[in-house]
Amino acid sequence: MAHRLVSGIQATGTPHIGNYFGAIRQMVQLQEKYENFILVADLHSLNQIHDADRLRSGTREIVINYLASGLDPEKTTIFLQSSVPAHAELSTILGSITSLGLLERAHAYKDALAKGREANLGLFSYPVLMAADILLYKPEVVPVGRDQQQHLEITNDIASRFNHLYGQTFSLPKGIILDEVATVPGIDGQKMSKSYSNTIGLFESPEVVKEKVMKIPTDSRRPEEPKEVDTLLALHRLISAADLPEIEEAYVKGGMGYKETKERLAANITSFLQPFHDRLAEINTKPGYLEDILVEGNKQANIQSNATLEEVKERVGILSL
Ligand code: TYM
């Protein structure tokens, strides 16, 4: 059987370099090796977005970002979670074997409440729908950033419980969380996140990149003084291949001021983002391209997920006539 990979992004805002390094880059690299199923988690986004136009544009934006990042529809099935009804159906079935205690311990849920988000049922049951997203495709691997680790553990807990109750159905997928990019910092030093307004988007203009990078907080060390590993250096480590040794050395021994370090980072981010802009321009010349990709992707995802759903229904005793 083919080795499969599943991953996804919510349609809650513009994807950023944290999403790229934490997850999208792995999806792109691994499409050569795995049968990729990559979704736009639009149903998940509904627990946060209650504005139809925003959800529609957010959904398109994720698909465009996938393509501009190098996901190839010939190799990767790109689809909308909402266009594959098996996700919602399996989520309902799994919800009946998921304890409240398991969901109450979810950090993402607790953090969202602590930040004043509405405590709706969609937010609370989020990990169950995510478990359905994953288990329907029986994947071997799921590339994600560190913030999704607990959700993967919950997925495996739910799968194990299902197997225990109904017989071996799901093998447990492994997360691919790369240490060096597991949590990309935002321009304020916290985790880069759409909800913290501290992101650098994949289609950001050079002017905005510069403006954002110049805002990264630094201490009062003078150019000649050695510096601590900080957000600036962490971002250089991701972005700056050619001048990284020089910048690392200037950090350890002193010799480069923060202003110069920031200017170089902004320039390097701008060059790094150029291919994303180029691919975006190309996508924009093809009317109907996105829709065609999604129609085909939705079809493939429906075929695959319906096969698993039928098996699940049989196991739990739901008549499928
Ligand atoms: P989401 O939309 O919050 O983020 C998408 C992916 O980007 C990663 N990520 C980061 N990685 C490193 N540093 C950061 N600062 C950073 N910010 C975000 C996330 O870890 C994630 O991998 N629940 C998921 C979406 C989802 C999903 C799935 C993922 C729905 N169903 C099935 C995998 C499989 C989420 O909210 O990701």
Boltz pocket constraint, residues with backbone or C-beta under 6 A from the ligand:
constraints:
  - pocket:
      binder: B
      contacts: [[A, 6], [A, 7], [A, 8], [A, 9], [A, 10], [A, 11], [A, 18], [A, 19], [A, 20], [A, 21], [A, 22], [A, 23], [A, 24], [A, 41], [A, 44], [A, 129], [A, 130], [A, 133], [A, 134], [A, 142], [A, 143], [A, 144], [A, 145], [A, 146], [A, 147], [A, 148], [A, 151], [A, 181], [A, 182], [A, 183], [A, 184], [A, 185], [A, 186], [A, 191], [A, 192], [A, 193]]
      max_distance: 6.0
